[in-house]
Amino acid sequence: MRIGILTFHAAGNYGAFLQAYSLLSALNGLQDTEARIIDYVCPPIEENYLPEKYLKRKGNPVKNILLFLLRSSVMKQQNQMFAEARRRNYQYDAERVTRQTLEQLNYDFYIVGSDQVWNEELTNGDKVYYLDFVKDNSKKLSYAVSIGNDSEHPFSESVSALIQKFSAICLREQKTTEFMKHLFPDKEIHCCIDPVFLTSSQKWRKFSAPVKDTEKYILIFAMGNGKTADKMVDFGRQYAAENNCRILFLSDQEKWYKHRDLRHLVNITPEQFVWLIDHAEAVVTNSFHATAFSIILNKTFFVETAVKRNGRIYDLLDRFSLASQALKEGKKLTPETEAIHWELVNERIQHQKDAAFSYLNTILHGNNGRF
């Protein structure tokens, strides 16, 4: 059985890379399956990781040129690093397909997901992620798709019509799942955990690769450079001082001139990203997937929730009863520090992992591949 996966596999960030890798690995681990990443890249997603984006932005042209000059070298290095990581870890049938050549593909099933592939704000309404090019509706499946926003009307009529044609629909967030059940009352809507949880902590540790010169440290991983990210960094500074740790700072938008007192990490591979989380005394982040890996690897973590599209973070914390680890503008939402009961968390991971594999096996093998 040949399966094609459509997701943000080539986005230049760790979460997108690792969720795609984990779903690919999980599907290839099922009986009688051969999964491949479909090497289609959504133009708005690709453009967001190119330094030239600064030259196209509205606003002060001098500031935009300065940002381009300051970040261009690092962004190009980062893009090259991710390209090499994809060559090491992904399997394709053909490299870089286009909107025009998608119809030439021939898979037994197409799975869309995970990540925010149904967030039209990110994709600029790219219909590929609704499998509009697949003529056989029975082949259209999804896994742990995220919409990425809490809008009451996230879909246009044309997109709703395309989703209606899916043979199996699976969302990542519970709130979105309940909304979709109302939107499509005649469809069976499922909710499954992010693909990174489908790979065990032991396998992630085998996947990881070490970073040199890392004495006792906390890892601060920041998505973006806004004011709330700065407040999160301040919380990390305080936590590190109280626990006699150094700080390693990693950002998806590395700016060497910010937080100069911290040791900045650059050109970190996805394998090293997992290692850094696994070996940290604690992780301070505003990232959904850094939070997910902290949970998988049983690491003390604190996650900033005052971010755009924070519903997915709250959903993740709720799944494992870890609301005590939430920050808001650099402040803990629960003043007292509670010990994390990892044995209970791991039981919940296993329960949700079992449910996810049950869903995948059912849509691919059970009832002729249908619910």
C-alpha positions in Angstrom: 0.0 0.0 0.0 1.6 3.3 -1.1 0.8 6.4 0.9 1.7 10.0 0.0 2.0 12.6 2.8 1.3 16.2 2.3 2.5 18.6 5.0 4.8 21.5 5.6 7.8 19.2 5.4 10.1 21.8 3.9 9.3 24.7 6.3 12.6 25.9 7.9 11.6 25.1 11.5 12.1 22.2 13.8 8.5 21.5 14.6 7.5 21.2 10.9 10.5 19.0 10.1 10.1 16.6 13.1 6.4 16.1 12.8 6.8 15.2 9.2 9.6 12.8 9.9 7.7 11.2 12.7 4.5 10.6 10.7 6.6 9.2 7.8 8.3 6.8 10.2 5.1 5.8 11.9 3.3 5.0 8.6 6.3 3.0 7.3 6.2 1.0 10.5 2.7 -0.2 9.8 2.1 -3.5 8.2 2.2 -3.5 4.4 2.7 0.2 4.0 5.2 2.3 2.1 4.9 6.0 2.8 6.6 8.8 1.0 6.7 12.6 1.5 5.2 14.4 -1.4 7.7 17.1 -2.2 5.3 19.9 -2.8 6.1 23.3 -1.2 3.4 25.9 -0.6 4.8 29.2 -2.0 3.8 31.4 1.0 5.4 28.9 3.4 8.6 28.8 1.4 8.8 32.5 1.0 8.6 33.0 4.8 12.0 31.4 5.2 13.8 33.3 2.6 15.7 36.5 3.6 14.2 38.3 0.6 10.9 38.5 2.5 12.3 41.5 4.4 12.7 43.4 1.2 9.0 42.8 0.3 7.6 43.9 3.7 5.6 47.0 4.2 6.9 49.7 6.4 10.2 51.5 6.7 12.3 50.5 3.7 15.6 51.3 5.5 14.7 49.1 8.4 13.7 46.3 6.0 17.0 46.5 4.2 18.9 46.5 7.5 17.0 43.4 8.6 17.8 41.7 5.3 21.5 42.4 5.7 21.6 41.4 9.3 19.7 38.1 8.9 20.5 37.0 5.3 23.6 34.9 6.1 22.1 33.1 9.1 18.8 32.3 7.2 20.7 30.9 4.2 22.8 28.7 6.5 19.7 27.6 8.3 17.9 26.7 5.0 20.9 24.7 3.8 21.1 22.9 7.1 17.4 21.9 6.9 17.8 20.8 3.2 20.7 18.5 4.3 18.5 17.1 7.1 15.7 16.4 4.7 18.1 14.4 2.5 19.2 12.4 5.5 15.8 11.6 6.9 13.0 11.9 4.3 12.0 9.5 1.5 10.5 10.9 -1.7 9.3 9.3 -4.9 10.2 12.4 -6.8 11.8 15.7 -5.8 9.8 19.0 -5.9 6.5 18.5 -7.6 4.5 21.5 -8.7 0.8 22.4 -8.8 0.8 21.3 -12.4 2.5 17.9 -11.8 0.6 16.7 -8.7 -2.1 15.0 -10.8 0.6 12.7 -12.2 1.1 11.1 -8.8 -0.4 7.8 -8.1 -0.8 6.7 -4.4 -3.3 4.3 -2.8 -4.0 6.9 -0.2 -3.1 10.5 0.4 -2.7 11.7 4.0 -2.8 15.4 4.8 -1.2 16.5 8.1 -0.1 17.3 10.6 0.8 21.0 11.3 -1.4 24.0 10.4 -2.0 22.9 6.8 -5.6 24.0 7.0 -4.7 27.5 8.2 -5.6 29.6 5.1 -3.9 32.6 6.6 -0.6 30.7 6.3 -1.2 29.0 3.0 -3.0 31.9 1.3 -5.8 29.4 0.6 -3.6 26.8 -1.2 -6.1 24.1 -2.2 -3.5 21.4 -2.5 -3.8 20.7 1.2 -7.5 19.9 0.7 -6.4 17.3 -2.0 -8.3 19.1 -4.8 -6.1 17.3 -7.3 -7.1 13.8 -6.2 -10.1 12.6 -8.2 -10.9 9.5 -6.0 -12.5 10.8 -2.8 -11.9 7.4 -1.1 -8.2 8.1 -1.2 -8.5 11.4 0.8 -7.4 11.1 4.4 -6.1 13.5 7.1 -4.1 13.0 10.3 -3.9 15.5 13.2 -4.5 18.5 11.0 -4.5 21.9 12.7 -6.5 24.9 11.6 -4.4 27.2 13.7 -7.0 29.8 14.6 -10.2 30.1 16.7 -12.3 31.9 14.1 -16.0 30.9 14.1 -15.8 30.7 10.3 -12.3 29.6 9.4 -13.3 28.1 6.0 -14.7 29.5 2.8 -17.6 27.6 1.1 -15.2 26.2 -1.5 -12.9 24.8 1.2 -15.7 23.4 3.2 -16.9 21.6 0.1 -13.4 20.1 -0.4 -13.2 18.9 3.2 -16.6 17.3 2.9 -15.1 15.0 0.3 -12.5 13.5 2.6 -13.0 9.8 3.5 -11.5 10.3 7.0 -11.0 13.5 8.9 -8.7 13.8 11.9 -7.9 17.0 13.7 -5.2 17.8 16.3 -7.0 20.1 18.7 -10.1 19.1 20.6 -11.8 22.5 20.3 -11.4 22.4 16.5 -12.7 18.8 16.5 -15.9 19.8 18.3 -16.3 22.7 15.8 -15.9 20.4 12.8 -18.4 18.0 14.2 -21.0 20.8 14.0 -19.8 22.0 10.6 -19.9 18.5 9.1 -22.6 16.6 11.1 -22.7 13.7 8.6 -19.0 13.0 8.9 -17.1 11.1 11.6 -14.5 13.5 13.0 -11.6 12.3 15.0 -9.0 13.9 17.2 -5.5 12.5 17.4 -2.2 13.6 19.0 0.6 15.4 17.1 2.8 13.0 15.0 5.9 13.6 17.2 4.2 11.6 19.9 4.0 8.5 17.6 7.8 8.0 18.0 9.0 6.8 21.4 11.4 8.7 23.6 13.9 5.9 23.1 13.7 6.3 19.3 14.0 10.1 19.6 17.1 9.6 21.7 18.6 7.4 19.0 17.7 10.0 16.4 19.3 12.8 18.3 22.9 14.1 17.9 25.0 15.8 20.6 26.0 19.4 20.9 29.5 20.1 22.2 30.4 22.3 25.2 27.1 22.1 27.1 27.7 22.2 30.8 24.6 22.2 33.1 22.2 24.4 31.3 18.6 25.4 30.6 17.5 25.8 27.0 15.5 28.8 26.0 13.9 28.3 22.6 12.1 31.3 21.2 9.8 31.5 18.2 9.9 35.1 17.1 11.3 38.2 18.9 8.3 40.0 20.3 7.8 41.6 23.7 6.3 38.4 25.2 9.3 36.4 24.0 11.6 38.9 25.8 9.6 38.4 29.0 9.9 34.7 28.6 13.7 35.1 28.3 13.7 37.1 31.5 11.9 34.3 33.2 14.5 31.9 31.9 17.3 34.1 33.3 15.7 34.1 36.7 15.2 30.4 36.7 18.8 29.7 35.6 20.2 31.9 38.3 18.0 30.2 41.0 19.2 26.8 39.8 22.8 27.6 39.1 22.6 26.9 35.4 24.0 28.5 32.3 21.6 29.5 29.5 21.7 28.2 25.9 19.6 30.4 23.7 18.1 29.2 20.4 15.7 31.1 18.2 13.9 30.5 14.9 14.7 34.1 14.0 18.3 34.4 15.2 19.4 37.9 15.9 22.9 38.0 17.3 22.5 41.5 18.6 19.6 40.6 21.0 20.2 39.0 24.4 24.0 39.4 24.0 24.6 38.1 27.5 23.4 34.6 26.5 25.2 32.0 24.5 23.4 31.9 21.1 23.2 28.6 19.2 23.1 28.7 15.4 22.9 26.2 12.7 21.5 23.6 15.0 20.2 20.5 13.2 16.9 18.8 14.0 18.8 15.9 15.6 20.7 18.4 17.8 17.4 20.2 18.7 16.1 17.0 20.2 19.4 16.4 22.0 19.4 19.9 23.5 15.9 19.4 25.0 16.7 15.9 26.3 19.9 17.1 28.1 18.6 20.4 29.5 17.9 20.9 33.2 14.7 22.7 32.0 13.2 24.1 28.8 11.7 27.6 28.6 9.9 28.2 25.3 6.9 29.6 23.4 7.0 26.8 20.9 4.3 24.1 20.6 6.7 21.4 19.4 9.5 22.3 21.9 6.8 21.8 24.6 5.7 18.5 23.0 9.3 17.2 23.0 9.8 18.3 26.6 6.7 16.2 27.5 7.9 13.2 25.4 11.4 13.3 27.0 10.0 14.1 30.5 11.9 17.4 30.9 10.9 20.2 33.2 9.5 23.0 31.0 7.7 26.3 31.1 5.8 27.5 28.1 4.8 31.1 27.2 1.1 31.2 26.3 0.8 34.9 25.3 1.4 34.1 21.7 -0.6 34.1 18.5 -2.6 30.9 17.9 -2.1 29.8 21.5 -5.1 27.4 21.5 -2.9 24.6 20.3 -0.6 25.1 23.3 -3.5 25.1 25.8 -4.8 22.0 24.1 -1.5 20.3 24.6 -1.2 21.2 28.2 -4.8 20.1 28.9 -4.2 16.7 27.3 -1.6 15.9 30.0 -2.9 18.0 32.9 0.2 20.3 32.7 -1.4 23.7 33.0 1.0 24.4 35.9 3.8 24.8 33.4 2.2 27.7 31.6 3.6 31.3 31.6 1.8 34.4 30.6 4.0 37.3 29.7 6.9 35.7 31.6 4.9 35.0 34.7 3.7 31.6 36.0 0.0 31.3 35.9 0.1 29.1 39.0 2.4 30.7 41.6 3.4 27.4 43.4 5.7 25.0 41.6 4.1 21.6 41.3 6.1 18.4 40.7 5.3 16.8 37.4 4.0 13.3 37.8 5.7 11.9 34.7 4.4 8.3 35.2 0.9 9.7 34.8 1.9 11.8 31.8 3.6 8.8 30.2 0.4 6.7 30.7 -1.6 9.4 28.9 1.0 9.5 26.1 0.7 5.8 25.6 -3.1 5.9 25.7 -3.3 8.6 23.0 -0.6 7.0 21.0 -2.6 3.7 21.0 -5.7 5.6 19.9 -3.7 7.3 17.0 -2.3 4.0 15.7 -5.8 2.5 15.9 -7.1 5.4 13.8 -4.3 5.0 11.2 -4.7 1.2 11.0 -8.5 1.6 10.6 -8.4 4.1 7.8 -5.7 2.2 5.9 -6.7 -1.4 6.6 -10.0 -1.7 8.4 -13.3 -1.7 6.7 -11.6 -1.4 3.4 -9.7 1.6 4.7 -12.8 3.5 5.8 -14.7 4.3 9.0 
